[in-house]
């Protein structure tokens, strides 16, 4: 069997599948309980909309100058 002990003599969670799953399940509440990250919406972002509008205005100005 592989040596699954680290320098602190704690079991290595990668030692076997059951230990790894227990480690992952143990870590999940810690990550959620800390600083909450802002929720991201799946809808369009204001920056993208503004960028598209600016691009359309620039293209329209270039076409207007080329034609006029």
Secondary structure, DSSP 8 states (H G I E B T S, - for coil): ----B-TTS-B-TTSSHHHHHHHHHHHHHHHHHSS------SS--HHHHHHHHHHHHHHHHHHHHHH-
